[in-house]
Amino acid sequence: MSEMYTERLLDHYRHPRNRGRLASPDLAGEEYNALCGDRVRIEVRVREERIAEAWFDGRGCALCLGA
């Protein structure tokens, strides 16, 4: 893995963007990896057939939550 990719990944893990929950998402999905315990939920709001807003929440490793 390149150093630039690693730094960007760690930056997103330490300072997440769009992390949280939407009040009333149009679509939502959650996945759980029983092997490592990572859990991620993605929620989106759709307007005019396009994603207008997207948020995520969960817990897991830097690769799971920073990417």
PALO-868451 format. One record per residue (C-alpha): residue number from 1; residue in three letters; x, y, z. Coordinates in pm, whole numbers. Example, Ala and Ser with C-alpha at 12.3 -4.5 7.8 and 13.67 -1.06 7.14 Angstrom:
<atoms>
ATOM num residu x y z
ATOM 1 ALA 1230 -450 780
ATOM 2 SER 1367 -106 714
</atoms>
This chain:
<atoms>
ATOM num residu x y z
ATOM 1 MET 0 0 0
ATOM 2 SER 144 336 -97
ATOM 3 GLU 233 590 173
ATOM 4 MET -5 850 21
ATOM 5 TYR -297 604 37
ATOM 6 THR -212 511 395
ATOM 7 GLU -199 875 508
ATOM 8 ARG -530 956 338
ATOM 9 LEU -697 651 493
ATOM 10 LEU -573 739 841
ATOM 11 ASP -683 1101 797
ATOM 12 HIS -1038 990 715
ATOM 13 TYR -1035 751 1011
ATOM 14 ARG -915 1022 1253
ATOM 15 HIS -1137 1297 1106
ATOM 16 PRO -1442 1126 955
ATOM 17 ARG -1658 1312 707
ATOM 18 ASN -2032 1251 694
ATOM 19 ARG -2029 1024 996
ATOM 20 GLY -2358 1005 1181
ATOM 21 ARG -2720 926 1110
ATOM 22 LEU -2982 1089 889
ATOM 23 ALA -3311 1182 1055
ATOM 24 SER -3520 1009 789
ATOM 25 PRO -3313 834 520
ATOM 26 ASP -3473 720 197
ATOM 27 LEU -3245 416 185
ATOM 28 ALA -3032 245 448
ATOM 29 GLY -2823 -68 473
ATOM 30 GLU -2609 -228 739
ATOM 31 GLU -2345 -499 717
ATOM 32 TYR -2164 -693 984
ATOM 33 ASN -1846 -897 945
ATOM 34 ALA -1854 -1175 1204
ATOM 35 LEU -1487 -1259 1141
ATOM 36 CYS -1352 -926 1262
ATOM 37 GLY -1650 -755 1426
ATOM 38 ASP -1672 -457 1189
ATOM 39 ARG -2021 -311 1153
ATOM 40 VAL -2109 -34 906
ATOM 41 ARG -2440 136 830
ATOM 42 ILE -2493 364 530
ATOM 43 GLU -2793 595 499
ATOM 44 VAL -2881 807 196
ATOM 45 ARG -3136 1068 100
ATOM 46 VAL -3240 1068 -265
ATOM 47 ARG -3373 1369 -458
ATOM 48 GLU -3461 1365 -827
ATOM 49 GLU -3315 1014 -867
ATOM 50 ARG -2974 1121 -731
ATOM 51 ILE -2805 1080 -397
ATOM 52 ALA -2843 1419 -230
ATOM 53 GLU -2688 1324 103
ATOM 54 ALA -2509 1020 240
ATOM 55 TRP -2394 939 593
ATOM 56 PHE -2238 638 761
ATOM 57 ASP -2193 506 1111
ATOM 58 GLY -2040 199 1262
ATOM 59 ARG -1740 62 1436
ATOM 60 GLY -1441 -119 1307
ATOM 61 CYS -1085 -86 1189
ATOM 62 ALA -934 210 1003
ATOM 63 LEU -973 37 668
ATOM 64 CYS -1344 -21 726
ATOM 65 LEU -1434 326 856
ATOM 66 GLY -1175 542 685
ATOM 67 ALA -1222 433 327
</atoms>
